[in-house]
Amino acid sequence: MFWRVPPRLYNQPGIEYMKGKATIILAGADSTTHFTIYSVGTATNPGVTRPDVAYAGWADVAVAGVVSSDGGLGGIHQGNVSYNASIGYTGLCAPTVARVVGQPVVVHASRPRDHAPPLPLFRPGSQIEVKVAGGALAQSVGDSITVGGLSHVTMGAGQDSCGRAAPAQTIQTRLVDDNGTDVTTTVVTGP
């Protein structure tokens, strides 16, 4: 459920925010579409932030889905998004995306809780490169993520929307393809 509320933490008179756990569907995307989600913070939008507020620095999203009309996407830039949910699915799901022009795809974290399984990322058989920016992909539900379409995953550093460092972490789950084969050691590098 969402509520429209005035900004309590930002200098934005006349603007209303939607409050609640976001589920986002991007439909009608194509090879020229860039899909970005970010948290407003002192580094990403200093003109609206206040010096007396301690910002979380991460966009709190349950799930995002992408439906591509031509099998492509221009890019995915979500380095300060924390995908998490306690019910339903969680993570980034782009089962119609077979190619991303602006690779690597950048994500931060996908952490399901309780009974929320993580989602696979891309169309099986694709060759998508992903950078995990400061996250570890730790899973509290099960010990693996079923993935499709990944050619390479780099565990790299990132930062939150306030510019605070998120050091590169070792992956804390197993990546399993649609056939049940553990592909973690063949596709993941770093740190």
C-alpha positions in Angstrom: 0.0 0.0 0.0 1.3 3.5 -0.9 0.5 6.9 0.6 1.2 10.3 -0.8 3.2 12.3 1.8 5.1 15.6 1.7 8.9 15.2 2.0 10.0 15.1 5.6 13.7 14.7 4.9 14.2 16.9 1.8 13.9 20.5 0.8 11.2 20.1 -1.9 8.2 22.3 -1.3 5.2 21.3 -3.3 6.5 17.7 -4.0 4.7 14.6 -2.8 6.4 11.3 -2.2 4.9 7.8 -2.4 5.6 6.0 0.8 5.7 2.2 0.8 7.7 -0.8 -0.5 8.2 -0.3 -4.3 7.4 -2.8 -6.9 8.4 -1.5 -10.4 7.5 -2.9 -13.8 9.2 -1.3 -16.9 7.2 -2.4 -19.9 7.8 -1.5 -23.5 11.6 -1.1 -23.0 14.0 -1.6 -25.9 17.7 -1.4 -26.7 17.7 2.4 -26.2 16.1 2.3 -22.7 18.2 2.8 -19.6 16.7 1.7 -16.4 17.9 3.5 -13.3 16.7 3.5 -9.7 18.6 5.5 -7.1 18.1 6.8 -3.6 18.1 10.6 -3.1 21.1 11.5 -0.9 23.8 14.0 -0.4 25.9 12.7 -3.3 23.1 12.1 -5.8 21.0 15.2 -5.2 22.7 17.6 -2.8 20.3 20.4 -3.7 17.4 18.9 -1.9 19.1 17.2 1.1 19.4 18.8 4.5 22.5 18.9 6.8 20.5 17.9 9.9 19.3 14.6 8.4 21.2 11.2 8.4 20.1 9.6 5.1 20.0 5.8 4.8 21.6 5.9 1.3 19.9 2.9 -0.3 16.7 2.7 -2.3 14.5 0.1 -0.6 12.8 -1.8 -3.4 10.9 -5.2 -3.3 11.1 -6.2 -7.0 11.6 -4.7 -10.4 10.6 -6.3 -13.7 11.6 -5.5 -17.2 9.7 -6.4 -20.4 11.6 -5.6 -23.6 9.9 -5.3 -26.9 13.1 -6.1 -28.9 15.0 -8.4 -26.4 17.4 -5.6 -25.6 18.0 -2.9 -23.0 20.3 0.2 -23.1 21.5 -0.3 -19.6 20.7 -1.1 -16.0 22.2 1.2 -13.4 21.1 0.4 -9.8 24.2 0.5 -7.7 22.5 1.9 -4.6 19.3 -0.2 -4.7 18.7 -2.8 -2.0 16.2 -5.3 -3.2 14.5 -7.0 -0.3 11.2 -8.4 0.6 9.7 -10.7 3.2 6.8 -11.9 1.0 6.4 -12.4 -2.7 9.5 -12.3 -5.0 12.4 -10.0 -4.6 15.2 -8.7 -7.0 15.5 -7.7 -10.6 13.8 -9.9 -13.2 14.3 -9.3 -16.9 13.3 -12.6 -18.5 12.7 -11.0 -22.0 16.1 -9.2 -22.0 18.8 -11.1 -24.0 21.3 -8.3 -24.4 22.3 -5.1 -22.6 24.1 -2.5 -24.7 25.7 -0.6 -21.8 27.3 -3.5 -19.9 28.0 -4.3 -17.2 24.6 -4.2 -15.5 25.2 -2.6 -12.1 23.2 -3.8 -9.0 23.9 -3.6 -5.3 22.0 -6.2 -3.3 19.2 -8.7 -3.5 18.3 -10.1 -0.1 15.1 -12.0 0.3 13.7 -12.6 3.8 11.4 -15.2 5.3 9.6 -16.8 2.3 10.5 -14.4 -0.5 12.5 -16.2 -3.2 15.0 -14.3 -5.3 14.3 -13.9 -9.0 16.5 -14.9 -11.9 17.9 -12.0 -13.9 17.9 -12.4 -17.7 16.8 -14.6 -20.6 18.5 -18.0 -20.3 21.3 -18.3 -22.9 22.1 -14.6 -22.9 25.6 -13.3 -22.2 25.0 -10.5 -19.7 27.8 -9.1 -17.5 26.9 -7.9 -14.0 28.7 -5.9 -11.4 27.6 -6.3 -7.8 28.5 -2.9 -6.3 29.4 -3.4 -2.7 26.8 -6.1 -2.0 27.3 -9.8 -1.2 24.0 -11.3 -2.5 23.6 -13.1 0.8 20.4 -15.2 1.0 18.4 -15.9 4.1 16.0 -18.1 2.1 17.9 -21.1 0.8 21.5 -21.0 -0.2 21.4 -20.2 -3.9 19.9 -18.0 -6.6 18.7 -19.5 -9.8 20.1 -17.3 -12.6 19.8 -17.2 -16.3 21.7 -15.4 -18.9 24.8 -14.4 -17.0 28.3 -14.6 -18.6 30.2 -12.9 -15.8 29.6 -11.4 -12.3 32.2 -9.1 -10.8 32.0 -8.5 -7.1 33.1 -4.9 -6.9 33.0 -1.8 -4.7 30.2 0.7 -4.7 28.8 3.5 -2.7 25.5 4.7 -1.3 23.6 7.8 -2.4 25.6 9.9 0.2 28.9 8.8 -1.2 29.7 6.4 1.6 31.9 3.5 0.4 30.5 0.0 0.1 33.7 -2.2 -0.2 33.7 -5.2 -2.6 32.6 -8.3 -0.8 32.9 -12.0 -1.5 29.7 -13.6 -2.8 27.7 -15.2 0.0 25.5 -17.4 -2.1 25.6 -19.9 -4.9 24.5 -19.1 -8.4 22.7 -22.0 -10.1 21.6 -22.1 -13.7 18.2 -23.3 -14.9 19.5 -26.9 -15.1 20.5 -26.9 -11.5 24.3 -26.6 -12.2 26.3 -24.5 -9.8 28.0 -21.8 -12.0 29.3 -19.7 -9.1 33.0 -20.5 -9.6 32.8 -20.2 -13.4 31.1 -16.8 -13.6 32.0 -14.9 -10.4 35.3 -12.9 -9.9 36.5 -10.7 -7.1 37.2 -9.3 -4.8 
